[in-house]
Structure formats: C-alpha cells, structure tokens
Amino acid sequence: MKRFMSQNGIILLTGVVIGIAALTLTFLGNPANMGFCIACFLRDISGALKLHSTATVQYFRPEIVGIIAGAAVTAFAAKEFKGKGGSSPVVRFILGAFVMIGALMFLGCPLRMVIRIGGGDFNAILGLIGFVAGILEGIIFLKKGFTLNRAYRQSKGEALGLPAVFVILFVFTLVFPAAFQVSAEGPGSMHPLWIVSLVAGLVVGGLCQRSRMCMVGGIRNSVMFKDFSLIMGFAAIIVTVVIGNLILGSFHPGFAGQPVAHSDGLWNFLGMALVGWMSILLGGCPLRQLILAGEGNTDSAVTVIGMIAGAAFCHNFGLASSADGPTFNGKVAVILGFAVAAAVSAAFTWRKEK
C-alpha cells in the first residue's frame, strides 16, 4: 500500500510539473497552448535538419534532447537502463510515421491535446474523444493477443545510439548554428532561451521515467485492468494548466480562434483516433516512446525516427493541417493510416493462431 501511494504521488507530481513547465515555457516564448508538444517539437527538429522546407516550423527543440537525456540519466541511476530491441523495427518505423500524420492532422500529440484542453480549446475535446476511440479499437486486438513479437537483449552501445545522436546534434546546433535551419517567423521562431528549454526537458524526462507517464497506457490500463493511476497524471496536467491560464489571463474557452489549431471537428477526431490506435500497437504515446528510447529501448528509438520521418512526409507532401484546416492530401493519408492500422493489427494477431 505504501509503495502504491508513493507511485501515485510520483505520477501526480509529474503531472503538476509538466503543467507548470508547459505554462512556463509558453510564458517565456513557446507558442500558446504548445508549452510541451512531442509531435510539434519533433516536426520542428525535422525542419531544422532540413528534412522538410516549411520555413515556419524549423528549430532544433532542446526540450526533446532534455527528455531523452533526463530519462537516460534517471534510468542509469535506478539501474533500469537496458539495451533491448529487434521487435518488428520496420513496422514500428511505419507506425511511428503514421502517428505523426495523425498528430499533424490534429495539430498536436496527446500531451498537447490535454494542454490545449487546459487552455480552453474545445477542439481538443473532440480530439480526446477520438483518441479514446482509437485506443479502444487497439485494445480489441490486444485482448485477442496482438504483439509485435519479442525484443532481444542488446548492448549498451546500441542502446545509447539515439540519445547520443540527439545530444551530439544539439551540441552542433550551438557550435555550428549556420548548419541548421531556424525559422524567422511562425511557431518555429517562438521559443525561450535554449538552456531553459533544456532544463525543462531534463526535469520532465527524469520524472516521466520514474512515473512511467503515458496517456495511452493510462487509458489502456483503466479499461483492461481498472488501474486509473496514470490517468491521474494527465488529469493533474489539465488542472494545473487551467489554473495557470486563469491566473495568467490565458484561458480562452471556445472552438474558434484557438492558437495553432483548426476547428474541423471530424478530422480532429479522426487524427487523434489514428494516433490512439497506432500508439496502442506501439505500446506507448509519443512521450512514452521518447522515455523508452532514453532507457535503451531501440524499438522506441526506431519509432522516434519514424515520427521524425513522418513529419517530413507531412510537410513535403502537404499532409499537415494548418489553422485553416486539414488538406485533401492529409485526409487521404489519415484514411490510409486506418487501413495500415487494421492490416498490422490483424497480421500480428491472427497469425498466432496458425
């Protein structure tokens, strides 16, 4: 019981800290209702690496580096850093790309979704309903035995690959800034001093590693095991952000005029439904994938690379939504994503019965 209460305390603390970090980063420069968004930050990193040329979303976000490094340091300290992987890496890359396609249809990851709700964006409530629907669809296959196959033990050198690459690239952005793209306007141009973003990421990464924070996991556990502990963390984020926005005068309830958002309810719903379904198949939301990659999980590292590639696909082929709404290409890509989700779900479930 004592351990249970302690773990719940860490989860609640993590939620409150993430909420405060999101408010602080927004106050100091990040776009409104985007204090922490894994999808948006990976999209900006994709642009900074010149994988896409959309000039308004290019910046190597230190928060991502901090999250991965913070998780790695904490995992090492807790003796939980273990190299493992090899569980259907190509499939995970593809699923990661479609997670990003769904997120950029909605314009945010599950973390930004709850931050948007905390800012009064009612469009994000439709996204949440879709997100839950997608997770419930994925749970149907989990209950029937879905698995992407077992992971294998790997060396620490292999496990450190992705964290090392992110740290090295970040150092290069400081030493050789001209080698990277940086937005002169738009969301990519809005950010605090890099040290503030990095420290925020380190703190959040460390706490998420200890708390196992994952919104997909929270909803999955609630439905399958009646375990609501992880859900409390995300409720804490919403409450913290609501209170903070009320204090700062930044709480603006409604559908119209929300920052970096569109009000097409159907595609907000479908975009997050795709994120929910794909994330269930992957075993965690985008935030959780970063944490697992920091712990040495190379399957999650492949998924993160897939998400970065997915962001490039979105902006190179006109799939990403804007404040004006979704694009035709984006709608086609999301529909294709549901077909891929169904195919992967079936292929990795029913074959076990042969």
SULJO-V327522 format. One line per field, one symbol per residue. ss: DSSP state (H for helix, E for strand, - for the rest). psi: psi as a letter, one per 20 degrees, with the letter a starting at -180 (. if undefined). burial: b if it has 24 or more other ideal C-beta (glycine too) atoms within 12 Angstrom, else e. A space follows every 50 residues. Layout:
BEGIN
ss=???
psi=???
burial=???
END
This chain:
BEGIN
ss=-HHHHHHHHHHHHHHHHHHHHHHHHHH----------HHHHHHHHHHH-- -----------HHHHHHHHHHHHHHHH------EE---HHHHHHHHHHHH HHHHHH---HHHHHHHHH--E-HHHHHHHHHHHHHHHHHHHHH------- -EE--HHHH-HHHHHHHHHHHHHHH-HHH-------HHH----HHHHHHH HHHHHHHHHHH---HHHHHHHHHHH---HHHHHHHHHHHHHHHHHHHH-- ---E----------HHHHHHHHHHHHHHHHHH---HHHHHHHHH--EHHH HHHHHHHHHHHHHHHH-----E--E--HHHHHHHHHHHHHHHHHHHHHHH HHH-
psi=gghghgghghgggggggggggggghghihqqqkkhoogggghghgghhjk irjoiimopnohggggggggggghgghjkjoppqajnlhgghggggghgh gghighlqrhghghgggiijohhhhhggggggghghghhghghjjpqkrq qqprqhgghigggggggghgghhhhmhiiqpppirahhioqaqhhggggg gggggghhghikpohghggghgghjkojghhhghhhgggghggghggikj onqrhqkqplrrkngghgghghggggghhghijqrgghhgghhhijohgh ghgghhhgghgggghhjkhqrahiarrghggghgghghgggggggghjgh ihi.
burial=eeeeeeebebbbbbbbbbbbbbbbbbbebbbbbbbbbbbbbbbbbbbbbe bbebebbbbbbbbbbbbbbbbbbbbeeeeebbbbbebbbebbbbbbbbbb bbbbbbbbbbbbbbbbbbbbbbbbbbbbbbbbbbbbbbbbbbeeebbbee beeeeeebbbbbbeebbebbeebeeeeeebbbbeebbbebbbebebbbbb bbbbbbbbbbbbbbbbbbbbbbbeeeeebbbbbbbbbbbbbbebbeeeeb beeeeeebbbbbbbeebbbbbbbbbbbbbbbbbbbbbbbbbbbbbbbbbb bbbbbbbbbbbbbbbebebbbbeeebbeebbebbbbbbebbbebbeebbe eeee
END
